[in-house]
Amino acid sequence: MRPEFEIGDEVRVTRNVRNDGTFPGMNTGTLIMRRGSTGTVVDRGTFLQDQIIYTVHFLGDDRVVGCREEELIAIDAPWNPSKFEFRDKVVALKTFAVNGEIIAEAGDEGEILMVLRETEGEMAYHVRFPGHTLQILESRLDWADPEQAKLEEMT
């Protein structure tokens, strides 16, 4: 297990970081850091001997947060912000079919399985609809929960 980042490296968090119960003064599930936020690695350690955890100081929010290596990229790495992320509930804005078979109709709910940040142009996702997983462009999806959309706009 070789660390990707060194102490002093500037990094960007690629996923929303929520309290897993270890961040004091906040309820479990509360948003701690918004994806895209940048900070500096101030320490690193391991969890369960197979995950590197970086202590990152997010100067803009004056918060020190533990982040897993897969949640971070170098500050100068390409960054495509996304509307949705892993496990978000979404609805299809159009009907989707494969070989003439309707997989999801407009209004059907799905779940984001993967954010495809490396795609050219518009952000895309792997979305799980009952019985099928499809790659769908961001503009073809909306929040399943209108309250979630309001929360995302506020953060």
Steps between C-alpha positions, in 0.01 A plus 500: 500500500678809374352841577409713202528828690766647727461737793473851355337388172197697389201280420137516393224282647302326222197394704286669759643406839232429761541431868531126561465562872865585560481877444416670832216747532303384195232239450582188303431560131554876518698647210852588617671593172349557158654319203744725320630659822877534520738460789848400612609159628625546857533135607429147384437163655323171434162351581455123533853464363376523141381859453709814505327785680623855445440779747415798280474861617235680295615855562193669347273327752770473769422130542734206542342186354611140448466393136557166330750498215231421241315818603793726406677619188797731458406868485629525142322186375210557259177558689150475357240598758189283508142559606460148643725250670511137611176378662296811413141424405400642161211490256516458124390807306457293182406143416801272446491186284754240392433310177142626507438378858403779740735489797387814682218740428505872569440539873642160599738508796856373483819516705841634400754216508795685348596852397684493166720807540742404225240528224543774239232766497197457722526313830366143486402238757433131538143495628329191639134464414319184615665215309732715286797734518532770235753771418304827496594864444445744786248709304271196475469466881354695789481458876250239620444708814425871439624576852841355407516738205442794736773375737748465215428855383566633852836323542 
